[in-house]
Amino acid sequence: MAKEKIPYIKVKPPGKKASEWVKKDNKYVSRSYTRTYPLVVERAYGMTVEDVDGNRYLDFTAGIATCSTGHCHPRIVDAITRQANKLIHMSGTDFYYASQIKLAEKLSKITPGKKDKRVFFGNSGAEAIEASFKLARFHTKRTLVIAFYGAFHGRTMGALSLTASKTVQRRGFRPLIPGVSHVPYAYCYRCPHHLKYPDCNIQCVEWIEDVLFRTTIPPEEVAAIIVEPIQGEGGYVVPPKEFHQNLYNLAKKYGILYVADEVQSGMGRTGKLMASEHFGVIPDIVAIAKGIASGLPLGITIASSEIMDWGPGSHASTFGGNPVSCEAALETIKLLEESLIENARVVGNFMLKKLDTMKKKYEIIGDVRGKGLMIGVELVKDKETKKRAEKERGEIINKCFQKGLLLLGCGPNSIRFMPPLIVTKKEADTALSIFEEIIAKYNSR
Ligand SMILES: Cc1ncc(COP(=O)(O)O)c(C=O)c1O
């Protein structure tokens, strides 16, 4: 078969068929979703997403950092099909089946820290966080939790109580779970102190001890500090190594659990299995979800067996750790170990270098940051004032879509590049050329 051209725009999107689906969606589907552009997907394979009108796009979203092995990888499809022909569901909450046990054993062995771990199975990132939150309270017998401004941990009531990314996510849903205090994250663009004193990013941690623990929060009542190693939805914010190390040491000093939300940053995306490895900390509890099962629903919470000390009936989820998702995850891990984690590191560095060069050339690029294939580009009105280019961010993402490149935003004024981990340098080059062609036009304004 001749190699097809990607991207390939046959009709200006949205085409006739896509427009009809969008119209129907507007009538029947919950209005709570935030669609950035009218992409109506028919099929997807590898790095390619094809819409209902026959347009083919280069995917730098990976279904929001989820399709880690690319779309419909033949080995994943094969693993799913084999399992679906044998057993689709039985519920690991009440019965045993090998795929769930095999995956728990594999994750216990490959995730950082003691080998003696236990694994809890849910269906989503929010569920992995709920389980982490509940486990931290259960194990420590403490109630309070510290989370960060800019954090996104999901939208169920417990996870939402930790989320502090956008007010729209919380508006109308109070009261939330009591006992959560938010503090500034390193390089938090919402922290006015940080804007004035750029070196204060490590002091954010000192502030917890010097101010919070002296005034309102007795440290001996704090169960957990829940933190994203790299903030995702909040703007792809990469803190300095010392931020996490100091946070971890603070937690240890007061018997607090350090919980890493690796839902977006985990499973090879940053060029290491877990993003916390970049910062030299070994979390007490880890939540993972997005990249683990190549697009099938699976949320996982991992802790040492000493910490995961709850008994039968304490926590469970009917669909969690479904055999088909578990088999997809086992095959995903094989692919990650064979080459994809390394590919994320290599192609990620390649992209970061190219984007850094663009940053020097274009006034609108205020910052480029990331690890592996978790890359954020922050857009500003100009480099001097660093005023956020929010409107321009939306326009640029839409123009890239029109040219066949799929991107999404994060934070108030950043664009995230989070392709499947199979992306090649050539595909990265194509994506960055489209991106550059568009931002170049903004520069001359
Ligand atoms: C870091 C992080 N935690 C938790 C979640 C929630 O995951 P889900 O949407 O699967 O509930 C997300 C989703 O974007 C996330 O990025």
The ligand as an ORCA input file, in Angstrom:
! r2SCAN-3c Opt
* xyz 0 1
  C      -3.147     14.755     36.602
  C      -4.560     14.288     36.420
  N      -5.189     13.707     37.451
  C      -6.448     13.255     37.345
  C      -7.163     13.393     36.172
  C      -8.559     12.893     36.067
  O      -8.624     11.815     35.199
  P     -10.044     11.334     34.570
  O     -10.471     12.382     33.623
  O      -9.696     10.020     33.925
  O     -10.971     11.163     35.717
  C      -6.537     14.009     35.073
  C      -7.265     14.194     33.803
  O      -6.934     14.983     32.968
  C      -5.209     14.458     35.202
  O      -4.569     15.054     34.185
*
